[in-house]
Amino acid sequence: MSKPRFRLPTPPAPAPSLEAFMLFPLAAVAPQSPEQAAAQRALYEWAFAEAQAVVRPSILERDLLSVWN
């Protein structure tokens, strides 16, 4: 079987929307230790990576030029 003749370029990573985040004043945040701040940052980074994976196009959307019969 031959290789696919055409390949779609990988789409660029979607930029986060400004509507996805809200402004929160720093004065409203309780004081944190450096360990708590690192854990919170890791949690936000994980959530952001999960959100990027959700908005990534599916394999069918990325491979529209190939034949799937």
CHARMM-style PDB file with segment names, atoms N, HN, CA, C and O in Angstrom:
ATOM      1  N   MET     1       0.844  -1.170   0.000  1.00  0.00      PROA
ATOM      2  CA  MET     1       0.000   0.000   0.000  1.00  0.00      PROA
ATOM      3  C   MET     1       0.896   1.243   0.000  1.00  0.00      PROA
ATOM      4  O   MET     1       1.900   1.293   0.711  1.00  0.00      PROA
ATOM      5  N   SER     2       0.537   2.206  -0.774  1.00  0.00      PROA
ATOM      6  HN  SER     2      -0.279   2.165  -1.351  1.00  0.00      PROA
ATOM      7  CA  SER     2       1.369   3.397  -0.881  1.00  0.00      PROA
ATOM      8  C   SER     2       1.075   4.382   0.243  1.00  0.00      PROA
ATOM      9  O   SER     2       0.029   4.335   0.891  1.00  0.00      PROA
ATOM     10  N   LYS     3       2.028   5.266   0.446  1.00  0.00      PROA
ATOM     11  HN  LYS     3       2.877   5.305  -0.080  1.00  0.00      PROA
ATOM     12  CA  LYS     3       1.861   6.294   1.475  1.00  0.00      PROA
ATOM     13  C   LYS     3       0.853   7.336   0.993  1.00  0.00      PROA
ATOM     14  O   LYS     3       0.645   7.479  -0.212  1.00  0.00      PROA
ATOM     15  N   PRO     4       0.230   8.063   1.913  1.00  0.00      PROA
ATOM     16  CA  PRO     4      -0.682   9.132   1.486  1.00  0.00      PROA
ATOM     17  C   PRO     4       0.057  10.166   0.646  1.00  0.00      PROA
ATOM     18  O   PRO     4       1.205  10.511   0.927  1.00  0.00      PROA
ATOM     19  N   ARG     5      -0.606  10.644  -0.367  1.00  0.00      PROA
ATOM     20  HN  ARG     5      -1.539  10.364  -0.595  1.00  0.00      PROA
ATOM     21  CA  ARG     5       0.038  11.565  -1.284  1.00  0.00      PROA
ATOM     22  C   ARG     5       0.095  12.984  -0.742  1.00  0.00      PROA
ATOM     23  O   ARG     5       1.072  13.702  -0.957  1.00  0.00      PROA
ATOM     24  N   PHE     6      -0.943  13.376  -0.049  1.00  0.00      PROA
ATOM     25  HN  PHE     6      -1.737  12.792   0.125  1.00  0.00      PROA
ATOM     26  CA  PHE     6      -1.007  14.728   0.491  1.00  0.00      PROA
ATOM     27  C   PHE     6      -1.061  14.671   2.005  1.00  0.00      PROA
ATOM     28  O   PHE     6      -1.680  13.775   2.580  1.00  0.00      PROA
ATOM     29  N   ARG     7      -0.426  15.606   2.634  1.00  0.00      PROA
ATOM     30  HN  ARG     7       0.076  16.333   2.168  1.00  0.00      PROA
ATOM     31  CA  ARG     7      -0.462  15.703   4.100  1.00  0.00      PROA
ATOM     32  C   ARG     7      -0.840  17.120   4.478  1.00  0.00      PROA
ATOM     33  O   ARG     7      -0.313  18.088   3.929  1.00  0.00      PROA
ATOM     34  N   LEU     8      -1.761  17.228   5.424  1.00  0.00      PROA
ATOM     35  HN  LEU     8      -2.188  16.442   5.869  1.00  0.00      PROA
ATOM     36  CA  LEU     8      -2.120  18.541   5.941  1.00  0.00      PROA
ATOM     37  C   LEU     8      -1.054  18.994   6.926  1.00  0.00      PROA
ATOM     38  O   LEU     8      -0.545  18.178   7.694  1.00  0.00      PROA
ATOM     39  N   PRO     9      -0.707  20.271   6.922  1.00  0.00      PROA
ATOM     40  CA  PRO     9       0.258  20.742   7.918  1.00  0.00      PROA
ATOM     41  C   PRO     9      -0.360  20.709   9.307  1.00  0.00      PROA
ATOM     42  O   PRO     9      -1.575  20.835   9.464  1.00  0.00      PROA
ATOM     43  N   THR    10       0.474  20.543  10.293  1.00  0.00      PROA
ATOM     44  HN  THR    10       1.460  20.441  10.166  1.00  0.00      PROA
ATOM     45  CA  THR    10      -0.046  20.541  11.658  1.00  0.00      PROA
ATOM     46  C   THR    10      -0.568  21.933  11.985  1.00  0.00      PROA
ATOM     47  O   THR    10       0.105  22.935  11.741  1.00  0.00      PROA
ATOM     48  N   PRO    11      -1.771  21.985  12.538  1.00  0.00      PROA
ATOM     49  CA  PRO    11      -2.334  23.297  12.849  1.00  0.00      PROA
ATOM     50  C   PRO    11      -1.580  23.950  13.996  1.00  0.00      PROA
ATOM     51  O   PRO    11      -1.049  23.253  14.861  1.00  0.00      PROA
ATOM     52  N   PRO    12      -1.525  25.285  14.017  1.00  0.00      PROA
ATOM     53  CA  PRO    12      -0.840  25.957  15.120  1.00  0.00      PROA
ATOM     54  C   PRO    12      -1.606  25.761  16.422  1.00  0.00      PROA
ATOM     55  O   PRO    12      -2.819  25.548  16.417  1.00  0.00      PROA
ATOM     56  N   ALA    13      -0.902  25.833  17.506  1.00  0.00      PROA
ATOM     57  HN  ALA    13       0.082  26.006  17.510  1.00  0.00      PROA
ATOM     58  CA  ALA    13      -1.546  25.690  18.809  1.00  0.00      PROA
ATOM     59  C   ALA    13      -2.524  26.849  19.015  1.00  0.00      PROA
ATOM     60  O   ALA    13      -2.165  28.004  18.787  1.00  0.00      PROA
ATOM     61  N   PRO    14      -3.748  26.554  19.440  1.00  0.00      PROA
ATOM     62  CA  PRO    14      -4.709  27.635  19.621  1.00  0.00      PROA
ATOM     63  C   PRO    14      -4.297  28.549  20.769  1.00  0.00      PROA
ATOM     64  O   PRO    14      -3.828  28.096  21.813  1.00  0.00      PROA
ATOM     65  N   ALA    15      -4.481  29.827  20.552  1.00  0.00      PROA
ATOM     66  HN  ALA    15      -4.862  30.196  19.704  1.00  0.00      PROA
ATOM     67  CA  ALA    15      -4.161  30.805  21.591  1.00  0.00      PROA
ATOM     68  C   ALA    15      -5.286  30.839  22.614  1.00  0.00      PROA
ATOM     69  O   ALA    15      -6.452  30.722  22.239  1.00  0.00      PROA
ATOM     70  N   PRO    16      -4.972  30.993  23.880  1.00  0.00      PROA
ATOM     71  CA  PRO    16      -6.046  31.050  24.876  1.00  0.00      PROA
ATOM     72  C   PRO    16      -6.885  32.306  24.678  1.00  0.00      PROA
ATOM     73  O   PRO    16      -6.367  33.383  24.384  1.00  0.00      PROA
ATOM     74  N   SER    17      -8.160  32.143  24.841  1.00  0.00      PROA
ATOM     75  HN  SER    17      -8.580  31.268  25.080  1.00  0.00      PROA
ATOM     76  CA  SER    17      -9.079  33.260  24.679  1.00  0.00      PROA
ATOM     77  C   SER    17      -9.088  34.116  25.941  1.00  0.00      PROA
ATOM     78  O   SER    17      -8.927  33.605  27.049  1.00  0.00      PROA
ATOM     79  N   LEU    18      -9.276  35.417  25.762  1.00  0.00      PROA
ATOM     80  HN  LEU    18      -9.406  35.832  24.862  1.00  0.00      PROA
ATOM     81  CA  LEU    18      -9.345  36.297  26.922  1.00  0.00      PROA
ATOM     82  C   LEU    18     -10.599  36.031  27.745  1.00  0.00      PROA
ATOM     83  O   LEU    18     -10.621  36.316  28.942  1.00  0.00      PROA
ATOM     84  N   GLU    19     -11.643  35.489  27.123  1.00  0.00      PROA
ATOM     85  HN  GLU    19     -11.626  35.257  26.150  1.00  0.00      PROA
ATOM     86  CA  GLU    19     -12.868  35.169  27.848  1.00  0.00      PROA
ATOM     87  C   GLU    19     -12.694  33.939  28.759  1.00  0.00      PROA
ATOM     88  O   GLU    19     -13.523  33.698  29.637  1.00  0.00      PROA
ATOM     89  N   ALA    20     -11.633  33.176  28.553  1.00  0.00      PROA
ATOM     90  HN  ALA    20     -10.959  33.372  27.841  1.00  0.00      PROA
ATOM     91  CA  ALA    20     -11.426  31.965  29.334  1.00  0.00      PROA
ATOM     92  C   ALA    20     -10.858  32.247  30.723  1.00  0.00      PROA
ATOM     93  O   ALA    20     -10.878  31.375  31.591  1.00  0.00      PROA
ATOM     94  N   PHE    21     -10.356  33.451  30.933  1.00  0.00      PROA
ATOM     95  HN  PHE    21     -10.340  34.160  30.227  1.00  0.00      PROA
ATOM     96  CA  PHE    21      -9.733  33.782  32.201  1.00  0.00      PROA
ATOM     97  C   PHE    21     -10.406  35.003  32.807  1.00  0.00      PROA
ATOM     98  O   PHE    21     -10.958  35.834  32.086  1.00  0.00      PROA
ATOM     99  N   MET    22     -10.361  35.112  34.106  1.00  0.00      PROA
ATOM    100  HN  MET    22      -9.913  34.437  34.692  1.00  0.00      PROA
ATOM    101  CA  MET    22     -10.914  36.297  34.748  1.00  0.00      PROA
ATOM    102  C   MET    22      -9.848  36.949  35.607  1.00  0.00      PROA
ATOM    103  O   MET    22      -8.945  36.288  36.120  1.00  0.00      PROA
ATOM    104  N   LEU    23      -9.969  38.248  35.751  1.00  0.00      PROA
ATOM    105  HN  LEU    23     -10.703  38.786  35.334  1.00  0.00      PROA
ATOM    106  CA  LEU    23      -9.019  39.016  36.529  1.00  0.00      PROA
ATOM    107  C   LEU    23      -9.333  38.839  38.011  1.00  0.00      PROA
ATOM    108  O   LEU    23     -10.478  39.004  38.431  1.00  0.00      PROA
ATOM    109  N   PHE    24      -8.329  38.509  38.790  1.00  0.00      PROA
ATOM    110  HN  PHE    24      -7.399  38.376  38.448  1.00  0.00      PROA
ATOM    111  CA  PHE    24      -8.514  38.275  40.212  1.00  0.00      PROA
ATOM    112  C   PHE    24      -7.478  39.106  40.954  1.00  0.00      PROA
ATOM    113  O   PHE    24      -6.281  38.922  40.735  1.00  0.00      PROA
ATOM    114  N   PRO    25      -7.902  40.010  41.818  1.00  0.00      PROA
ATOM    115  CA  PRO    25      -6.916  40.874  42.489  1.00  0.00      PROA
ATOM    116  C   PRO    25      -6.021  40.081  43.433  1.00  0.00      PROA
ATOM    117  O   PRO    25      -6.493  39.196  44.146  1.00  0.00      PROA
ATOM    118  N   LEU    26      -4.754  40.394  43.437  1.00  0.00      PROA
ATOM    119  HN  LEU    26      -4.371  41.114  42.858  1.00  0.00      PROA
ATOM    120  CA  LEU    26      -3.783  39.697  44.268  1.00  0.00      PROA
ATOM    121  C   LEU    26      -4.058  39.917  45.751  1.00  0.00      PROA
ATOM    122  O   LEU    26      -3.717  39.069  46.575  1.00  0.00      PROA
ATOM    123  N   ALA    27      -4.671  41.045  46.101  1.00  0.00      PROA
ATOM    124  HN  ALA    27      -4.949  41.734  45.431  1.00  0.00      PROA
ATOM    125  CA  ALA    27      -4.972  41.320  47.503  1.00  0.00      PROA
ATOM    126  C   ALA    27      -6.033  40.364  48.049  1.00  0.00      PROA
ATOM    127  O   ALA    27      -6.127  40.182  49.263  1.00  0.00      PROA
ATOM    128  N   ALA    28      -6.829  39.756  47.178  1.00  0.00      PROA
ATOM    129  HN  ALA    28      -6.753  39.904  46.192  1.00  0.00      PROA
ATOM    130  CA  ALA    28      -7.880  38.837  47.610  1.00  0.00      PROA
ATOM    131  C   ALA    28      -7.351  37.416  47.851  1.00  0.00      PROA
ATOM    132  O   ALA    28      -8.071  36.568  48.378  1.00  0.00      PROA
ATOM    133  N   VAL    29      -6.117  37.164  47.472  1.00  0.00      PROA
ATOM    134  HN  VAL    29      -5.532  37.853  47.044  1.00  0.00      PROA
ATOM    135  CA  VAL    29      -5.526  35.837  47.637  1.00  0.00      PROA
ATOM    136  C   VAL    29      -4.920  35.725  49.031  1.00  0.00      PROA
ATOM    137  O   VAL    29      -4.219  36.627  49.488  1.00  0.00      PROA
ATOM    138  N   ALA    30      -5.192  34.628  49.689  1.00  0.00      PROA
ATOM    139  HN  ALA    30      -5.761  33.895  49.317  1.00  0.00      PROA
ATOM    140  CA  ALA    30      -4.609  34.403  51.016  1.00  0.00      PROA
ATOM    141  C   ALA    30      -3.098  34.176  50.881  1.00  0.00      PROA
ATOM    142  O   ALA    30      -2.642  33.669  49.856  1.00  0.00      PROA
ATOM    143  N   PRO    31      -2.333  34.541  51.889  1.00  0.00      PROA
ATOM    144  CA  PRO    31      -0.880  34.307  51.820  1.00  0.00      PROA
ATOM    145  C   PRO    31      -0.583  32.811  51.653  1.00  0.00      PROA
ATOM    146  O   PRO    31      -1.244  31.962  52.252  1.00  0.00      PROA
ATOM    147  N   GLN    32       0.426  32.510  50.826  1.00  0.00      PROA
ATOM    148  HN  GLN    32       0.963  33.199  50.340  1.00  0.00      PROA
ATOM    149  CA  GLN    32       0.785  31.124  50.541  1.00  0.00      PROA
ATOM    150  C   GLN    32       2.262  30.900  50.810  1.00  0.00      PROA
ATOM    151  O   GLN    32       3.085  31.811  50.719  1.00  0.00      PROA
ATOM    152  N   SER    33       2.564  29.663  51.143  1.00  0.00      PROA
ATOM    153  HN  SER    33       1.895  28.923  51.218  1.00  0.00      PROA
ATOM    154  CA  SER    33       3.971  29.289  51.246  1.00  0.00      PROA
ATOM    155  C   SER    33       4.484  29.024  49.825  1.00  0.00      PROA
ATOM    156  O   SER    33       3.677  28.840  48.914  1.00  0.00      PROA
ATOM    157  N   PRO    34       5.789  29.001  49.619  1.00  0.00      PROA
ATOM    158  CA  PRO    34       6.312  28.711  48.284  1.00  0.00      PROA
ATOM    159  C   PRO    34       5.875  27.339  47.758  1.00  0.00      PROA
ATOM    160  O   PRO    34       5.676  27.170  46.555  1.00  0.00      PROA
ATOM    161  N   GLU    35       5.726  26.358  48.661  1.00  0.00      PROA
ATOM    162  HN  GLU    35       5.888  26.495  49.638  1.00  0.00      PROA
ATOM    163  CA  GLU    35       5.283  25.029  48.234  1.00  0.00      PROA
ATOM    164  C   GLU    35       3.847  25.069  47.734  1.00  0.00      PROA
ATOM    165  O   GLU    35       3.515  24.431  46.735  1.00  0.00      PROA
ATOM    166  N   GLN    36       2.988  25.825  48.434  1.00  0.00      PROA
ATOM    167  HN  GLN    36       3.258  26.343  49.245  1.00  0.00      PROA
ATOM    168  CA  GLN    36       1.595  25.944  48.004  1.00  0.00      PROA
ATOM    169  C   GLN    36       1.505  26.673  46.668  1.00  0.00      PROA
ATOM    170  O   GLN    36       0.717  26.293  45.803  1.00  0.00      PROA
ATOM    171  N   ALA    37       2.305  27.712  46.500  1.00  0.00      PROA
ATOM    172  HN  ALA    37       2.945  28.022  47.204  1.00  0.00      PROA
ATOM    173  CA  ALA    37       2.306  28.450  45.237  1.00  0.00      PROA
ATOM    174  C   ALA    37       2.780  27.559  44.086  1.00  0.00      PROA
ATOM    175  O   ALA    37       2.235  27.631  42.984  1.00  0.00      PROA
ATOM    176  N   ALA    38       3.789  26.720  44.335  1.00  0.00      PROA
ATOM    177  HN  ALA    38       4.231  26.661  45.230  1.00  0.00      PROA
ATOM    178  CA  ALA    38       4.284  25.808  43.299  1.00  0.00      PROA
ATOM    179  C   ALA    38       3.231  24.762  42.955  1.00  0.00      PROA
ATOM    180  O   ALA    38       3.060  24.415  41.787  1.00  0.00      PROA
ATOM    181  N   ALA    39       2.522  24.253  43.969  1.00  0.00      PROA
ATOM    182  HN  ALA    39       2.661  24.534  44.919  1.00  0.00      PROA
ATOM    183  CA  ALA    39       1.473  23.266  43.715  1.00  0.00      PROA
ATOM    184  C   ALA    39       0.328  23.888  42.932  1.00  0.00      PROA
ATOM    185  O   ALA    39      -0.222  23.254  42.032  1.00  0.00      PROA
ATOM    186  N   GLN    40      -0.035  25.115  43.261  1.00  0.00      PROA
ATOM    187  HN  GLN    40       0.412  25.631  43.992  1.00  0.00      PROA
ATOM    188  CA  GLN    40      -1.113  25.788  42.535  1.00  0.00      PROA
ATOM    189  C   GLN    40      -0.703  26.059  41.092  1.00  0.00      PROA
ATOM    190  O   GLN    40      -1.508  25.894  40.176  1.00  0.00      PROA
ATOM    191  N   ARG    41       0.534  26.470  40.887  1.00  0.00      PROA
ATOM    192  HN  ARG    41       1.189  26.603  41.631  1.00  0.00      PROA
ATOM    193  CA  ARG    41       1.016  26.714  39.520  1.00  0.00      PROA
ATOM    194  C   ARG    41       1.010  25.423  38.703  1.00  0.00      PROA
ATOM    195  O   ARG    41       0.621  25.425  37.536  1.00  0.00      PROA
ATOM    196  N   ALA    42       1.438  24.327  39.315  1.00  0.00      PROA
ATOM    197  HN  ALA    42       1.755  24.325  40.263  1.00  0.00      PROA
ATOM    198  CA  ALA    42       1.432  23.037  38.622  1.00  0.00      PROA
ATOM    199  C   ALA    42       0.012  22.627  38.252  1.00  0.00      PROA
ATOM    200  O   ALA    42      -0.219  22.077  37.175  1.00  0.00      PROA
ATOM    201  N   LEU    43      -0.939  22.895  39.144  1.00  0.00      PROA
ATOM    202  HN  LEU    43      -0.751  23.342  40.018  1.00  0.00      PROA
ATOM    203  CA  LEU    43      -2.336  22.572  38.861  1.00  0.00      PROA
ATOM    204  C   LEU    43      -2.852  23.382  37.682  1.00  0.00      PROA
ATOM    205  O   LEU    43      -3.521  22.832  36.807  1.00  0.00      PROA
ATOM    206  N   TYR    44      -2.557  24.669  37.640  1.00  0.00      PROA
ATOM    207  HN  TYR    44      -2.013  25.116  38.351  1.00  0.00      PROA
ATOM    208  CA  TYR    44      -2.992  25.506  36.531  1.00  0.00      PROA
ATOM    209  C   TYR    44      -2.319  25.092  35.223  1.00  0.00      PROA
ATOM    210  O   TYR    44      -2.964  25.103  34.174  1.00  0.00      PROA
ATOM    211  N   GLU    45      -1.036  24.727  35.264  1.00  0.00      PROA
ATOM    212  HN  GLU    45      -0.513  24.717  36.116  1.00  0.00      PROA
ATOM    213  CA  GLU    45      -0.348  24.279  34.054  1.00  0.00      PROA
ATOM    214  C   GLU    45      -0.957  22.980  33.537  1.00  0.00      PROA
ATOM    215  O   GLU    45      -1.112  22.806  32.328  1.00  0.00      PROA
ATOM    216  N   TRP    46      -1.302  22.066  34.443  1.00  0.00      PROA
ATOM    217  HN  TRP    46      -1.176  22.207  35.425  1.00  0.00      PROA
ATOM    218  CA  TRP    46      -1.947  20.813  34.046  1.00  0.00      PROA
ATOM    219  C   TRP    46      -3.301  21.102  33.404  1.00  0.00      PROA
ATOM    220  O   TRP    46      -3.619  20.544  32.354  1.00  0.00      PROA
ATOM    221  N   ALA    47      -4.106  21.974  34.030  1.00  0.00      PROA
ATOM    222  HN  ALA    47      -3.847  22.427  34.883  1.00  0.00      PROA
ATOM    223  CA  ALA    47      -5.422  22.307  33.486  1.00  0.00      PROA
ATOM    224  C   ALA    47      -5.302  22.975  32.118  1.00  0.00      PROA
ATOM    225  O   ALA    47      -6.117  22.716  31.233  1.00  0.00      PROA
ATOM    226  N   PHE    48      -4.299  23.829  31.934  1.00  0.00      PROA
ATOM    227  HN  PHE    48      -3.636  24.040  32.653  1.00  0.00      PROA
ATOM    228  CA  PHE    48      -4.096  24.485  30.645  1.00  0.00      PROA
ATOM    229  C   PHE    48      -3.710  23.466  29.576  1.00  0.00      PROA
ATOM    230  O   PHE    48      -4.195  23.548  28.447  1.00  0.00      PROA
ATOM    231  N   ALA    49      -2.850  22.512  29.911  1.00  0.00      PROA
ATOM    232  HN  ALA    49      -2.456  22.446  30.827  1.00  0.00      PROA
ATOM    233  CA  ALA    49      -2.457  21.472  28.956  1.00  0.00      PROA
ATOM    234  C   ALA    49      -3.657  20.608  28.580  1.00  0.00      PROA
ATOM    235  O   ALA    49      -3.808  20.241  27.415  1.00  0.00      PROA
ATOM    236  N   GLU    50      -4.514  20.276  29.551  1.00  0.00      PROA
ATOM    237  HN  GLU    50      -4.392  20.574  30.497  1.00  0.00      PROA
ATOM    238  CA  GLU    50      -5.715  19.503  29.261  1.00  0.00      PROA
ATOM    239  C   GLU    50      -6.659  20.288  28.346  1.00  0.00      PROA
ATOM    240  O   GLU    50      -7.250  19.715  27.431  1.00  0.00      PROA
ATOM    241  N   ALA    51      -6.803  21.578  28.584  1.00  0.00      PROA
ATOM    242  HN  ALA    51      -6.324  22.044  29.328  1.00  0.00      PROA
ATOM    243  CA  ALA    51      -7.676  22.407  27.755  1.00  0.00      PROA
ATOM    244  C   ALA    51      -7.142  22.494  26.331  1.00  0.00      PROA
ATOM    245  O   ALA    51      -7.925  22.487  25.381  1.00  0.00      PROA
ATOM    246  N   GLN    52      -5.824  22.576  26.163  1.00  0.00      PROA
ATOM    247  HN  GLN    52      -5.188  22.582  26.935  1.00  0.00      PROA
ATOM    248  CA  GLN    52      -5.250  22.604  24.821  1.00  0.00      PROA
ATOM    249  C   GLN    52      -5.483  21.278  24.101  1.00  0.00      PROA
ATOM    250  O   GLN    52      -5.717  21.268  22.893  1.00  0.00      PROA
ATOM    251  N   ALA    53      -5.422  20.168  24.819  1.00  0.00      PROA
ATOM    252  HN  ALA    53      -5.231  20.176  25.801  1.00  0.00      PROA
ATOM    253  CA  ALA    53      -5.657  18.865  24.198  1.00  0.00      PROA
ATOM    254  C   ALA    53      -7.108  18.727  23.755  1.00  0.00      PROA
ATOM    255  O   ALA    53      -7.388  18.068  22.754  1.00  0.00      PROA
ATOM    256  N   VAL    54      -8.027  19.336  24.483  1.00  0.00      PROA
ATOM    257  HN  VAL    54      -7.800  19.871  25.297  1.00  0.00      PROA
ATOM    258  CA  VAL    54      -9.442  19.242  24.124  1.00  0.00      PROA
ATOM    259  C   VAL    54      -9.739  20.019  22.849  1.00  0.00      PROA
ATOM    260  O   VAL    54     -10.535  19.566  22.027  1.00  0.00      PROA
ATOM    261  N   VAL    55      -9.115  21.179  22.668  1.00  0.00      PROA
ATOM    262  HN  VAL    55      -8.468  21.546  23.336  1.00  0.00      PROA
ATOM    263  CA  VAL    55      -9.426  21.999  21.503  1.00  0.00      PROA
ATOM    264  C   VAL    55      -8.616  21.612  20.266  1.00  0.00      PROA
ATOM    265  O   VAL    55      -8.806  22.194  19.198  1.00  0.00      PROA
ATOM    266  N   ARG    56      -7.722  20.640  20.397  1.00  0.00      PROA
ATOM    267  HN  ARG    56      -7.569  20.167  21.264  1.00  0.00      PROA
ATOM    268  CA  ARG    56      -6.950  20.172  19.244  1.00  0.00      PROA
ATOM    269  C   ARG    56      -7.893  19.473  18.254  1.00  0.00      PROA
ATOM    270  O   ARG    56      -8.792  18.752  18.687  1.00  0.00      PROA
ATOM    271  N   PRO    57      -7.716  19.663  16.940  1.00  0.00      PROA
ATOM    272  CA  PRO    57      -8.587  18.996  15.969  1.00  0.00      PROA
ATOM    273  C   PRO    57      -8.453  17.479  16.058  1.00  0.00      PROA
ATOM    274  O   PRO    57      -7.385  16.957  16.378  1.00  0.00      PROA
ATOM    275  N   SER    58      -9.531  16.791  15.774  1.00  0.00      PROA
ATOM    276  HN  SER    58     -10.398  17.214  15.513  1.00  0.00      PROA
ATOM    277  CA  SER    58      -9.514  15.329  15.818  1.00  0.00      PROA
ATOM    278  C   SER    58      -8.721  14.782  14.633  1.00  0.00      PROA
ATOM    279  O   SER    58      -8.360  15.523  13.719  1.00  0.00      PROA
ATOM    280  N   ILE    59      -8.458  13.489  14.662  1.00  0.00      PROA
ATOM    281  HN  ILE    59      -8.751  12.888  15.405  1.00  0.00      PROA
ATOM    282  CA  ILE    59      -7.701  12.863  13.573  1.00  0.00      PROA
ATOM    283  C   ILE    59      -8.456  12.980  12.258  1.00  0.00      PROA
ATOM    284  O   ILE    59      -7.836  13.126  11.205  1.00  0.00      PROA
ATOM    285  N   LEU    60      -9.765  12.919  12.298  1.00  0.00      PROA
ATOM    286  HN  LEU    60     -10.269  12.800  13.154  1.00  0.00      PROA
ATOM    287  CA  LEU    60     -10.540  13.054  11.066  1.00  0.00      PROA
ATOM    288  C   LEU    60     -10.450  14.472  10.505  1.00  0.00      PROA
ATOM    289  O   LEU    60     -10.385  14.653   9.289  1.00  0.00      PROA
ATOM    290  N   GLU    61     -10.447  15.448  11.356  1.00  0.00      PROA
ATOM    291  HN  GLU    61     -10.500  15.301  12.344  1.00  0.00      PROA
ATOM    292  CA  GLU    61     -10.326  16.832  10.902  1.00  0.00      PROA
ATOM    293  C   GLU    61      -8.922  17.121  10.374  1.00  0.00      PROA
ATOM    294  O   GLU    61      -8.759  17.922   9.455  1.00  0.00      PROA
ATOM    295  N   ARG    62      -7.917  16.477  10.946  1.00  0.00      PROA
ATOM    296  HN  ARG    62      -8.050  15.825  11.694  1.00  0.00      PROA
ATOM    297  CA  ARG    62      -6.541  16.710  10.498  1.00  0.00      PROA
ATOM    298  C   ARG    62      -6.229  15.964   9.216  1.00  0.00      PROA
ATOM    299  O   ARG    62      -5.313  16.353   8.491  1.00  0.00      PROA
ATOM    300  N   ASP    63      -6.955  14.915   8.918  1.00  0.00      PROA
ATOM    301  HN  ASP    63      -7.699  14.599   9.507  1.00  0.00      PROA
ATOM    302  CA  ASP    63      -6.615  14.053   7.796  1.00  0.00      PROA
ATOM    303  C   ASP    63      -7.748  14.027   6.768  1.00  0.00      PROA
ATOM    304  O   ASP    63      -8.141  12.956   6.306  1.00  0.00      PROA
ATOM    305  N   LEU    64      -8.274  15.202   6.410  1.00  0.00      PROA
ATOM    306  HN  LEU    64      -7.955  16.072   6.785  1.00  0.00      PROA
ATOM    307  CA  LEU    64      -9.415  15.263   5.501  1.00  0.00      PROA
ATOM    308  C   LEU    64      -9.083  14.834   4.077  1.00  0.00      PROA
ATOM    309  O   LEU    64      -9.978  14.417   3.341  1.00  0.00      PROA
ATOM    310  N   LEU    65      -7.821  14.926   3.673  1.00  0.00      PROA
ATOM    311  HN  LEU    65      -7.095  15.264   4.270  1.00  0.00      PROA
ATOM    312  CA  LEU    65      -7.488  14.596   2.299  1.00  0.00      PROA
ATOM    313  C   LEU    65      -7.273  13.099   2.071  1.00  0.00      PROA
ATOM    314  O   LEU    65      -7.295  12.645   0.927  1.00  0.00      PROA
ATOM    315  N   SER    66      -7.070  12.351   3.107  1.00  0.00      PROA
ATOM    316  HN  SER    66      -7.052  12.720   4.036  1.00  0.00      PROA
ATOM    317  CA  SER    66      -6.868  10.904   2.950  1.00  0.00      PROA
ATOM    318  C   SER    66      -8.205  10.204   2.779  1.00  0.00      PROA
ATOM    319  O   SER    66      -9.257  10.751   3.109  1.00  0.00      PROA
ATOM    320  N   VAL    67      -8.149   9.031   2.277  1.00  0.00      PROA
ATOM    321  HN  VAL    67      -7.295   8.586   2.008  1.00  0.00      PROA
ATOM    322  CA  VAL    67      -9.369   8.239   2.064  1.00  0.00      PROA
ATOM    323  C   VAL    67      -9.520   7.287   3.248  1.00  0.00      PROA
ATOM    324  O   VAL    67      -8.581   6.577   3.610  1.00  0.00      PROA
ATOM    325  N   TRP    68     -10.699   7.280   3.840  1.00  0.00      PROA
ATOM    326  HN  TRP    68     -11.461   7.857   3.546  1.00  0.00      PROA
ATOM    327  CA  TRP    68     -10.947   6.445   5.014  1.00  0.00      PROA
ATOM    328  C   TRP    68     -11.933   5.316   4.715  1.00  0.00      PROA
ATOM    329  O   TRP    68     -12.745   4.989   5.581  1.00  0.00      PROA
ATOM    330  N   ASN    69     -11.899   4.711   3.535  1.00  0.00      PROA
ATOM    331  HN  ASN    69     -11.239   4.976   2.832  1.00  0.00      PROA
ATOM    332  CA  ASN    69     -12.854   3.628   3.302  1.00  0.00      PROA
ATOM    333  C   ASN    69     -12.230   2.317   3.630  1.00  0.00      PROA
ATOM    334  OT1 ASN    69     -12.875   1.276   3.499  1.00  0.00      PROA
TER     335      ASN     69
END
